[in-house]
Amino acid sequence: MTDPRIERSRMLILRAAVEELGEVGYGGVTIESIAARAGVGKSTIYRHWPDKLDLIADAFETFHERMVPELGIQSVHDSVALLLRHVADVVVDSRFSRCIPALIEGAERDPRVREFHHRYSAERRQALIDLIAVGIDAGEIGPEVDPELATTALLGAIFYRRLMTPTPLDPGEADRLVDLVLR
């Protein structure tokens, strides 16, 4: 069992990493700035993560696991809508929404950040692609729907509205978006 003090410090550091990324951008984040924000020494961070990218990647993975909703037993349409509401909620206003531009900017400049960003995004998309494929196999979604293209359209609408317009997609519009793309 993990020492609760170690887990508490780890969570403080992960939160600090995400907050720092959202505030100063990838290029401005340093292990020193994360340590100062978390109230720990640099050596504490280096005991667990070799560099800032590994720390940021761990933060994204950890918080994703804690935040993603349980789908339970419901229709594929309702499951897809639930996931989209979750994504829209996160993208509208959260510490992660402020990290999106920072991660994109970092990916443009650093091949390691690009590889992480593309892998992380692909893994998140795959869950939705698989869910839509299940709906097609079950006859709930028409066979003419391409799961990957539908996923791109669904998530693309959310991220486009967040990054390219003054008005993010209202999470309450998720059901209408799912209907538009999948029916």
Rosetta constraint file for C-alpha pairs under 8 A:
AtomPair CA 2 CA 6 HARMONIC 7.05 0.50
AtomPair CA 2 CA 7 HARMONIC 6.79 0.50
AtomPair CA 3 CA 7 HARMONIC 6.45 0.50
AtomPair CA 4 CA 8 HARMONIC 6.00 0.50
AtomPair CA 5 CA 9 HARMONIC 6.15 0.50
AtomPair CA 6 CA 10 HARMONIC 6.03 0.50
AtomPair CA 7 CA 11 HARMONIC 6.18 0.50
AtomPair CA 8 CA 12 HARMONIC 6.27 0.50
AtomPair CA 9 CA 13 HARMONIC 6.15 0.50
AtomPair CA 9 CA 40 HARMONIC 7.83 0.50
AtomPair CA 10 CA 14 HARMONIC 6.15 0.50
AtomPair CA 11 CA 15 HARMONIC 6.08 0.50
AtomPair CA 12 CA 16 HARMONIC 6.05 0.50
AtomPair CA 12 CA 38 HARMONIC 5.53 0.50
AtomPair CA 13 CA 17 HARMONIC 6.09 0.50
AtomPair CA 13 CA 34 HARMONIC 6.83 0.50
AtomPair CA 13 CA 35 HARMONIC 7.04 0.50
AtomPair CA 13 CA 38 HARMONIC 5.29 0.50
AtomPair CA 13 CA 40 HARMONIC 7.92 0.50
AtomPair CA 13 CA 45 HARMONIC 7.46 0.50
AtomPair CA 14 CA 18 HARMONIC 6.45 0.50
AtomPair CA 14 CA 55 HARMONIC 7.07 0.50
AtomPair CA 14 CA 56 HARMONIC 7.28 0.50
AtomPair CA 14 CA 58 HARMONIC 7.48 0.50
AtomPair CA 14 CA 59 HARMONIC 4.93 0.50
AtomPair CA 15 CA 19 HARMONIC 6.13 0.50
AtomPair CA 15 CA 38 HARMONIC 7.89 0.50
AtomPair CA 15 CA 59 HARMONIC 7.16 0.50
AtomPair CA 16 CA 20 HARMONIC 5.91 0.50
AtomPair CA 16 CA 34 HARMONIC 5.61 0.50
AtomPair CA 16 CA 35 HARMONIC 7.81 0.50
AtomPair CA 16 CA 37 HARMONIC 5.75 0.50
AtomPair CA 16 CA 38 HARMONIC 5.45 0.50
AtomPair CA 17 CA 21 HARMONIC 6.07 0.50
AtomPair CA 17 CA 29 HARMONIC 7.91 0.50
AtomPair CA 17 CA 34 HARMONIC 5.50 0.50
AtomPair CA 17 CA 55 HARMONIC 7.21 0.50
AtomPair CA 17 CA 56 HARMONIC 6.12 0.50
AtomPair CA 17 CA 59 HARMONIC 7.19 0.50
AtomPair CA 18 CA 22 HARMONIC 6.17 0.50
AtomPair CA 18 CA 56 HARMONIC 6.77 0.50
AtomPair CA 18 CA 59 HARMONIC 6.82 0.50
AtomPair CA 18 CA 60 HARMONIC 7.87 0.50
AtomPair CA 18 CA 95 HARMONIC 6.79 0.50
AtomPair CA 18 CA 96 HARMONIC 7.07 0.50
AtomPair CA 18 CA 99 HARMONIC 6.99 0.50
AtomPair CA 19 CA 23 HARMONIC 6.20 0.50
AtomPair CA 19 CA 95 HARMONIC 6.21 0.50
AtomPair CA 19 CA 99 HARMONIC 7.98 0.50
AtomPair CA 20 CA 24 HARMONIC 5.95 0.50
AtomPair CA 20 CA 25 HARMONIC 7.43 0.50
AtomPair CA 20 CA 29 HARMONIC 6.25 0.50
AtomPair CA 20 CA 33 HARMONIC 7.47 0.50
AtomPair CA 20 CA 34 HARMONIC 6.56 0.50
AtomPair CA 20 CA 37 HARMONIC 7.86 0.50
AtomPair CA 21 CA 25 HARMONIC 4.90 0.50
AtomPair CA 21 CA 26 HARMONIC 5.59 0.50
AtomPair CA 21 CA 28 HARMONIC 7.65 0.50
AtomPair CA 21 CA 29 HARMONIC 5.99 0.50
AtomPair CA 21 CA 98 HARMONIC 7.93 0.50
AtomPair CA 21 CA 99 HARMONIC 5.85 0.50
AtomPair CA 21 CA 102 HARMONIC 6.51 0.50
AtomPair CA 22 CA 95 HARMONIC 6.64 0.50
AtomPair CA 22 CA 96 HARMONIC 7.18 0.50
AtomPair CA 22 CA 97 HARMONIC 7.79 0.50
AtomPair CA 22 CA 98 HARMONIC 4.53 0.50
AtomPair CA 22 CA 99 HARMONIC 4.25 0.50
AtomPair CA 22 CA 100 HARMONIC 7.76 0.50
AtomPair CA 22 CA 102 HARMONIC 6.40 0.50
AtomPair CA 23 CA 98 HARMONIC 7.22 0.50
AtomPair CA 23 CA 99 HARMONIC 7.90 0.50
AtomPair CA 24 CA 28 HARMONIC 5.18 0.50
AtomPair CA 24 CA 29 HARMONIC 6.44 0.50
AtomPair CA 24 CA 102 HARMONIC 7.87 0.50
AtomPair CA 25 CA 29 HARMONIC 6.48 0.50
AtomPair CA 25 CA 99 HARMONIC 7.43 0.50
AtomPair CA 25 CA 101 HARMONIC 7.80 0.50
AtomPair CA 25 CA 102 HARMONIC 4.48 0.50
AtomPair CA 25 CA 103 HARMONIC 7.44 0.50
AtomPair CA 25 CA 105 HARMONIC 7.67 0.50
AtomPair CA 25 CA 106 HARMONIC 7.65 0.50
AtomPair CA 26 CA 102 HARMONIC 5.45 0.50
AtomPair CA 26 CA 103 HARMONIC 6.39 0.50
AtomPair CA 26 CA 105 HARMONIC 7.22 0.50
AtomPair CA 26 CA 106 HARMONIC 5.34 0.50
AtomPair CA 27 CA 106 HARMONIC 6.71 0.50
AtomPair CA 29 CA 33 HARMONIC 6.50 0.50
AtomPair CA 29 CA 34 HARMONIC 7.24 0.50
AtomPair CA 29 CA 52 HARMONIC 7.64 0.50
AtomPair CA 30 CA 34 HARMONIC 6.32 0.50
AtomPair CA 30 CA 52 HARMONIC 6.73 0.50
AtomPair CA 31 CA 35 HARMONIC 6.01 0.50
AtomPair CA 31 CA 42 HARMONIC 6.52 0.50
AtomPair CA 31 CA 45 HARMONIC 7.48 0.50
AtomPair CA 31 CA 51 HARMONIC 7.43 0.50
AtomPair CA 31 CA 52 HARMONIC 6.12 0.50
AtomPair CA 32 CA 36 HARMONIC 6.13 0.50
AtomPair CA 32 CA 42 HARMONIC 6.18 0.50
AtomPair CA 33 CA 37 HARMONIC 6.16 0.50
AtomPair CA 34 CA 38 HARMONIC 6.05 0.50
AtomPair CA 35 CA 39 HARMONIC 5.82 0.50
AtomPair CA 35 CA 40 HARMONIC 5.06 0.50
AtomPair CA 35 CA 41 HARMONIC 5.69 0.50
AtomPair CA 35 CA 42 HARMONIC 5.60 0.50
AtomPair CA 35 CA 45 HARMONIC 7.13 0.50
AtomPair CA 36 CA 40 HARMONIC 6.43 0.50
AtomPair CA 36 CA 41 HARMONIC 7.51 0.50
AtomPair CA 40 CA 44 HARMONIC 6.55 0.50
AtomPair CA 40 CA 45 HARMONIC 7.80 0.50
AtomPair CA 41 CA 45 HARMONIC 7.04 0.50
AtomPair CA 42 CA 46 HARMONIC 6.25 0.50
AtomPair CA 43 CA 47 HARMONIC 6.09 0.50
AtomPair CA 44 CA 48 HARMONIC 7.11 0.50
AtomPair CA 45 CA 49 HARMONIC 6.02 0.50
AtomPair CA 46 CA 50 HARMONIC 5.55 0.50
AtomPair CA 46 CA 51 HARMONIC 7.23 0.50
AtomPair CA 49 CA 54 HARMONIC 5.90 0.50
AtomPair CA 49 CA 55 HARMONIC 5.59 0.50
AtomPair CA 50 CA 54 HARMONIC 6.62 0.50
AtomPair CA 50 CA 55 HARMONIC 7.78 0.50
AtomPair CA 51 CA 55 HARMONIC 6.43 0.50
AtomPair CA 52 CA 56 HARMONIC 6.04 0.50
AtomPair CA 53 CA 57 HARMONIC 5.93 0.50
AtomPair CA 53 CA 112 HARMONIC 7.95 0.50
AtomPair CA 53 CA 113 HARMONIC 6.92 0.50
AtomPair CA 54 CA 58 HARMONIC 6.09 0.50
AtomPair CA 55 CA 59 HARMONIC 6.20 0.50
AtomPair CA 56 CA 60 HARMONIC 6.25 0.50
AtomPair CA 57 CA 61 HARMONIC 6.23 0.50
AtomPair CA 57 CA 116 HARMONIC 7.24 0.50
AtomPair CA 58 CA 62 HARMONIC 5.90 0.50
AtomPair CA 59 CA 63 HARMONIC 6.03 0.50
AtomPair CA 60 CA 64 HARMONIC 5.91 0.50
AtomPair CA 61 CA 65 HARMONIC 6.24 0.50
AtomPair CA 62 CA 66 HARMONIC 6.45 0.50
AtomPair CA 63 CA 67 HARMONIC 5.94 0.50
AtomPair CA 64 CA 68 HARMONIC 5.86 0.50
AtomPair CA 68 CA 83 HARMONIC 7.77 0.50
AtomPair CA 68 CA 86 HARMONIC 7.21 0.50
AtomPair CA 69 CA 82 HARMONIC 7.67 0.50
AtomPair CA 69 CA 83 HARMONIC 7.11 0.50
AtomPair CA 69 CA 86 HARMONIC 7.23 0.50
AtomPair CA 71 CA 79 HARMONIC 5.79 0.50
AtomPair CA 71 CA 82 HARMONIC 7.48 0.50
AtomPair CA 74 CA 78 HARMONIC 6.30 0.50
AtomPair CA 74 CA 79 HARMONIC 6.46 0.50
AtomPair CA 75 CA 79 HARMONIC 6.19 0.50
AtomPair CA 76 CA 80 HARMONIC 5.99 0.50
AtomPair CA 76 CA 131 HARMONIC 6.75 0.50
AtomPair CA 76 CA 132 HARMONIC 7.05 0.50
AtomPair CA 76 CA 134 HARMONIC 7.57 0.50
AtomPair CA 76 CA 135 HARMONIC 5.57 0.50
AtomPair CA 76 CA 140 HARMONIC 7.26 0.50
AtomPair CA 77 CA 81 HARMONIC 6.13 0.50
AtomPair CA 77 CA 135 HARMONIC 7.75 0.50
AtomPair CA 77 CA 140 HARMONIC 7.86 0.50
AtomPair CA 77 CA 178 HARMONIC 7.11 0.50
AtomPair CA 78 CA 82 HARMONIC 6.01 0.50
AtomPair CA 78 CA 175 HARMONIC 7.79 0.50
AtomPair CA 79 CA 83 HARMONIC 6.26 0.50
AtomPair CA 80 CA 84 HARMONIC 6.17 0.50
AtomPair CA 80 CA 128 HARMONIC 6.99 0.50
AtomPair CA 80 CA 131 HARMONIC 7.26 0.50
AtomPair CA 80 CA 132 HARMONIC 7.59 0.50
AtomPair CA 80 CA 178 HARMONIC 7.19 0.50
AtomPair CA 81 CA 85 HARMONIC 6.05 0.50
AtomPair CA 81 CA 174 HARMONIC 5.43 0.50
AtomPair CA 81 CA 175 HARMONIC 5.30 0.50
AtomPair CA 81 CA 178 HARMONIC 6.19 0.50
AtomPair CA 82 CA 86 HARMONIC 6.22 0.50
AtomPair CA 82 CA 174 HARMONIC 7.70 0.50
AtomPair CA 83 CA 87 HARMONIC 6.24 0.50
AtomPair CA 83 CA 128 HARMONIC 7.96 0.50
AtomPair CA 84 CA 88 HARMONIC 5.97 0.50
AtomPair CA 84 CA 154 HARMONIC 7.66 0.50
AtomPair CA 84 CA 155 HARMONIC 7.49 0.50
AtomPair CA 84 CA 171 HARMONIC 7.42 0.50
AtomPair CA 84 CA 174 HARMONIC 5.78 0.50
AtomPair CA 85 CA 89 HARMONIC 5.94 0.50
AtomPair CA 85 CA 171 HARMONIC 4.65 0.50
AtomPair CA 85 CA 172 HARMONIC 6.83 0.50
AtomPair CA 85 CA 173 HARMONIC 7.88 0.50
AtomPair CA 85 CA 174 HARMONIC 5.50 0.50
AtomPair CA 86 CA 90 HARMONIC 6.19 0.50
AtomPair CA 86 CA 171 HARMONIC 7.40 0.50
AtomPair CA 87 CA 91 HARMONIC 6.00 0.50
AtomPair CA 87 CA 158 HARMONIC 7.78 0.50
AtomPair CA 88 CA 92 HARMONIC 5.82 0.50
AtomPair CA 88 CA 158 HARMONIC 6.20 0.50
AtomPair CA 88 CA 168 HARMONIC 7.93 0.50
AtomPair CA 88 CA 169 HARMONIC 6.40 0.50
AtomPair CA 88 CA 170 HARMONIC 6.80 0.50
AtomPair CA 88 CA 171 HARMONIC 5.01 0.50
AtomPair CA 88 CA 174 HARMONIC 7.90 0.50
AtomPair CA 89 CA 93 HARMONIC 6.80 0.50
AtomPair CA 89 CA 94 HARMONIC 7.82 0.50
AtomPair CA 89 CA 170 HARMONIC 7.83 0.50
AtomPair CA 89 CA 171 HARMONIC 5.75 0.50
AtomPair CA 90 CA 94 HARMONIC 5.49 0.50
AtomPair CA 90 CA 96 HARMONIC 6.64 0.50
AtomPair CA 90 CA 97 HARMONIC 6.30 0.50
AtomPair CA 91 CA 96 HARMONIC 6.99 0.50
AtomPair CA 91 CA 97 HARMONIC 4.66 0.50
AtomPair CA 91 CA 158 HARMONIC 7.69 0.50
AtomPair CA 91 CA 159 HARMONIC 7.49 0.50
AtomPair CA 91 CA 162 HARMONIC 6.73 0.50
AtomPair CA 91 CA 168 HARMONIC 7.73 0.50
AtomPair CA 92 CA 97 HARMONIC 6.55 0.50
AtomPair CA 92 CA 162 HARMONIC 6.87 0.50
AtomPair CA 92 CA 168 HARMONIC 5.76 0.50
AtomPair CA 92 CA 169 HARMONIC 7.21 0.50
AtomPair CA 92 CA 170 HARMONIC 7.61 0.50
AtomPair CA 93 CA 97 HARMONIC 5.73 0.50
AtomPair CA 93 CA 98 HARMONIC 7.71 0.50
AtomPair CA 94 CA 98 HARMONIC 6.90 0.50
AtomPair CA 95 CA 99 HARMONIC 6.75 0.50
AtomPair CA 96 CA 100 HARMONIC 6.57 0.50
AtomPair CA 98 CA 102 HARMONIC 7.30 0.50
AtomPair CA 99 CA 103 HARMONIC 5.96 0.50
AtomPair CA 100 CA 104 HARMONIC 6.21 0.50
AtomPair CA 101 CA 105 HARMONIC 6.03 0.50
AtomPair CA 101 CA 163 HARMONIC 7.77 0.50
AtomPair CA 102 CA 106 HARMONIC 6.09 0.50
AtomPair CA 103 CA 107 HARMONIC 6.01 0.50
AtomPair CA 103 CA 113 HARMONIC 7.52 0.50
AtomPair CA 103 CA 117 HARMONIC 7.08 0.50
AtomPair CA 104 CA 108 HARMONIC 6.36 0.50
AtomPair CA 104 CA 114 HARMONIC 7.96 0.50
AtomPair CA 104 CA 117 HARMONIC 7.72 0.50
AtomPair CA 105 CA 109 HARMONIC 6.75 0.50
AtomPair CA 106 CA 110 HARMONIC 5.90 0.50
AtomPair CA 106 CA 113 HARMONIC 6.07 0.50
AtomPair CA 106 CA 114 HARMONIC 7.24 0.50
AtomPair CA 107 CA 111 HARMONIC 6.47 0.50
AtomPair CA 107 CA 112 HARMONIC 7.56 0.50
AtomPair CA 107 CA 113 HARMONIC 4.80 0.50
AtomPair CA 107 CA 114 HARMONIC 3.91 0.50
AtomPair CA 107 CA 115 HARMONIC 7.67 0.50
AtomPair CA 107 CA 117 HARMONIC 6.75 0.50
AtomPair CA 108 CA 114 HARMONIC 6.73 0.50
AtomPair CA 110 CA 114 HARMONIC 6.23 0.50
AtomPair CA 111 CA 115 HARMONIC 6.10 0.50
AtomPair CA 112 CA 116 HARMONIC 6.26 0.50
AtomPair CA 113 CA 117 HARMONIC 5.95 0.50
AtomPair CA 114 CA 118 HARMONIC 6.00 0.50
AtomPair CA 115 CA 119 HARMONIC 6.01 0.50
AtomPair CA 116 CA 120 HARMONIC 5.86 0.50
AtomPair CA 117 CA 121 HARMONIC 5.99 0.50
AtomPair CA 118 CA 122 HARMONIC 5.96 0.50
AtomPair CA 119 CA 123 HARMONIC 6.16 0.50
AtomPair CA 120 CA 124 HARMONIC 6.35 0.50
AtomPair CA 121 CA 125 HARMONIC 6.11 0.50
AtomPair CA 122 CA 126 HARMONIC 5.99 0.50
AtomPair CA 123 CA 127 HARMONIC 6.96 0.50
AtomPair CA 124 CA 128 HARMONIC 7.36 0.50
AtomPair CA 125 CA 129 HARMONIC 6.23 0.50
AtomPair CA 125 CA 151 HARMONIC 6.92 0.50
AtomPair CA 126 CA 130 HARMONIC 5.98 0.50
AtomPair CA 127 CA 131 HARMONIC 6.19 0.50
AtomPair CA 128 CA 132 HARMONIC 6.19 0.50
AtomPair CA 128 CA 151 HARMONIC 6.39 0.50
AtomPair CA 129 CA 133 HARMONIC 6.22 0.50
AtomPair CA 129 CA 147 HARMONIC 5.09 0.50
AtomPair CA 129 CA 148 HARMONIC 5.51 0.50
AtomPair CA 129 CA 150 HARMONIC 7.91 0.50
AtomPair CA 129 CA 151 HARMONIC 5.94 0.50
AtomPair CA 130 CA 134 HARMONIC 6.23 0.50
AtomPair CA 130 CA 147 HARMONIC 7.45 0.50
AtomPair CA 131 CA 135 HARMONIC 6.41 0.50
AtomPair CA 132 CA 136 HARMONIC 6.31 0.50
AtomPair CA 132 CA 141 HARMONIC 7.47 0.50
AtomPair CA 132 CA 147 HARMONIC 5.52 0.50
AtomPair CA 133 CA 137 HARMONIC 6.18 0.50
AtomPair CA 133 CA 147 HARMONIC 5.80 0.50
AtomPair CA 134 CA 138 HARMONIC 6.08 0.50
AtomPair CA 135 CA 139 HARMONIC 6.13 0.50
AtomPair CA 135 CA 140 HARMONIC 4.99 0.50
AtomPair CA 135 CA 141 HARMONIC 5.19 0.50
AtomPair CA 136 CA 140 HARMONIC 5.88 0.50
AtomPair CA 136 CA 141 HARMONIC 4.58 0.50
AtomPair CA 136 CA 142 HARMONIC 5.87 0.50
AtomPair CA 136 CA 143 HARMONIC 5.69 0.50
AtomPair CA 136 CA 145 HARMONIC 7.68 0.50
AtomPair CA 137 CA 141 HARMONIC 7.93 0.50
AtomPair CA 137 CA 143 HARMONIC 7.96 0.50
AtomPair CA 139 CA 143 HARMONIC 7.62 0.50
AtomPair CA 141 CA 145 HARMONIC 7.22 0.50
AtomPair CA 141 CA 182 HARMONIC 6.48 0.50
AtomPair CA 141 CA 183 HARMONIC 6.93 0.50
AtomPair CA 142 CA 182 HARMONIC 7.67 0.50
AtomPair CA 142 CA 183 HARMONIC 7.28 0.50
AtomPair CA 145 CA 149 HARMONIC 7.96 0.50
AtomPair CA 145 CA 150 HARMONIC 6.85 0.50
AtomPair CA 145 CA 182 HARMONIC 6.87 0.50
AtomPair CA 146 CA 150 HARMONIC 5.92 0.50
AtomPair CA 147 CA 151 HARMONIC 6.05 0.50
AtomPair CA 148 CA 152 HARMONIC 6.23 0.50
AtomPair CA 149 CA 153 HARMONIC 6.19 0.50
AtomPair CA 150 CA 154 HARMONIC 6.11 0.50
AtomPair CA 150 CA 181 HARMONIC 6.36 0.50
AtomPair CA 150 CA 182 HARMONIC 7.09 0.50
AtomPair CA 151 CA 155 HARMONIC 6.02 0.50
AtomPair CA 151 CA 156 HARMONIC 7.90 0.50
AtomPair CA 152 CA 156 HARMONIC 5.37 0.50
AtomPair CA 153 CA 157 HARMONIC 6.10 0.50
AtomPair CA 153 CA 181 HARMONIC 7.18 0.50
AtomPair CA 154 CA 158 HARMONIC 6.90 0.50
AtomPair CA 154 CA 177 HARMONIC 6.91 0.50
AtomPair CA 154 CA 178 HARMONIC 7.08 0.50
AtomPair CA 154 CA 181 HARMONIC 7.01 0.50
AtomPair CA 155 CA 159 HARMONIC 6.24 0.50
AtomPair CA 156 CA 160 HARMONIC 5.69 0.50
AtomPair CA 157 CA 161 HARMONIC 6.12 0.50
AtomPair CA 157 CA 169 HARMONIC 7.73 0.50
AtomPair CA 158 CA 162 HARMONIC 6.31 0.50
AtomPair CA 158 CA 168 HARMONIC 7.13 0.50
AtomPair CA 158 CA 169 HARMONIC 5.72 0.50
AtomPair CA 159 CA 163 HARMONIC 5.96 0.50
AtomPair CA 160 CA 164 HARMONIC 5.36 0.50
AtomPair CA 160 CA 165 HARMONIC 7.18 0.50
AtomPair CA 161 CA 165 HARMONIC 5.13 0.50
AtomPair CA 161 CA 166 HARMONIC 7.46 0.50
AtomPair CA 161 CA 167 HARMONIC 6.29 0.50
AtomPair CA 161 CA 168 HARMONIC 4.78 0.50
AtomPair CA 161 CA 169 HARMONIC 5.80 0.50
AtomPair CA 162 CA 166 HARMONIC 7.41 0.50
AtomPair CA 162 CA 167 HARMONIC 6.84 0.50
AtomPair CA 162 CA 168 HARMONIC 4.55 0.50
AtomPair CA 162 CA 169 HARMONIC 7.00 0.50
AtomPair CA 169 CA 173 HARMONIC 7.05 0.50
AtomPair CA 170 CA 174 HARMONIC 7.63 0.50
AtomPair CA 173 CA 177 HARMONIC 6.24 0.50
AtomPair CA 174 CA 178 HARMONIC 6.16 0.50
AtomPair CA 175 CA 179 HARMONIC 6.18 0.50
AtomPair CA 176 CA 180 HARMONIC 6.09 0.50
AtomPair CA 177 CA 181 HARMONIC 6.25 0.50
AtomPair CA 178 CA 182 HARMONIC 5.68 0.50
AtomPair CA 178 CA 183 HARMONIC 7.70 0.50
AtomPair CA 179 CA 183 HARMONIC 5.27 0.50
